[in-house]
Amino acid sequence: QVQLVESGGGLVQAGGSLRLSCAASGRTFSSRRMGWFRQAPGKEREFVARISWSGGSTAYADSVKGRFTISRDNAKNTVYLQMNSLKPEDTAVYYCAAGGRGLRVNEYDYWGQGTQVTVSS
């Protein structure tokens, strides 16, 4: 199994930036493909970004393209999500996920506990 721990969430004003980190442990060979998802109150968990093991392949939700960047440091078993030009609609709990086979929530096998991101107007 894989354990994932997110960090870096917090409160930021609209237009600001935040960087989330996700540290993986355990069977990290199962985390070749990593992703970030988010869930706002009363809404379904949605895809944000995904990255391959090498970092050579990335994918983003249309809502965050041009603003968010996913990256990883395999030596540290860590995946990052750099969030720029944040908007109030980005407010959500952000989850790190591993074992991804696609862009859907049900295509990931492991999940972190989530970290709250709140963007004020």
N, C-alpha and C positions, 0 to 999 in steps of 0.2 A: 504494500500500500504506500501511498504518498501523502505526506502531510504538507499543507500549504499555510503560510502565515502572511497575511497582508499587513502593511503598515503605510503610513504617510498621509492618511486621510485627515480632514480637518475642515475648518471654516475659511472660506476665501471670498473676496468680493468679485462680482462679475468683471470679466476681463483679466482676472488674475491667473496664476499658474499654480500647479500642484504636481508633485511626482509621487506616484504610488510604487511600492515595492512588494514583491511576493517572493518569499524565501521557501524553497522546496527542500524537503528531507525525506528519508526513507528510501523507497525504490524509485530513485530519481530517473532511472532509465525508462520509466513509464511516463515521463514528462517531456518527451521530445517536442510535442506540440502543446503550447500553452496559450491560454486566452484570458481576456478580461471581460466580465459581464457586469451589468448593473441592474439594480432593482429599486424602483421608487415605491413608496407606500401605495397600495391598491393597484399596482401594475405588475405585469409579468416580468420575470427576469429576461433581460435582453442582451444580445451580443454587442460587444464594443470593439474588440480587437483580438487578433490572433497572430501568433508568430511560430515559425518552424524552429527546429533545434538549432540550425545554423544561423538563423536570423535572416536568411535569404528570401524567405517568403512571408509576407505580411498581408493582413486583410483588415479592413475597418468598416464599421457601420457608416452609412452615408451621413448620419447625424454628427459624426466626429471627425470625418475626413478633413485634413488640412489643419486640424487643431490638436489632435492627439497623436502621439507616437509611441509604439510599443517597441521594446528592445529587451535584450537579455545578456547576462554575463554568466556563461556556463561554469566558469571557474568558481563562481560564488553561488551557483544554483539559484540564481535570482532573475526574476523577470520584472521589468519596469513599465510603467505607463506614465509618460510625460503628458500632462494635460495643460494646454495653453488656451487663452481666450475663452475661459470658462463662462458658461451661461447658467442662469438659474435653473433651466431645464436639465442641466447636468447633475443636479442634486439627486443623490441616490446612495445606496449601499453598493460599493464596488467589490466584486468577488473575483478572485484569481481561480483559474481552473486548469486542470491538467488532463492528459490523456485524450485530447480532442481529436475527433475525426472529421470535423466540419465546423460550421458556424452556428450550430444550434445548441441550446442548453442540454438537451438530452443526448448529445454526442460527446459529452465530457464525463469522465469517470470520477474525478476528484475535485473537491472544492475547499477553499479556505473559509474562514469564519466571517469574512467581510470587513470592510473598513468604510466608515461613513464619510461622504464628501458632501458638504453643504456650500452652495454658492448663493450669496446674498445679492440682492439687487442694488 
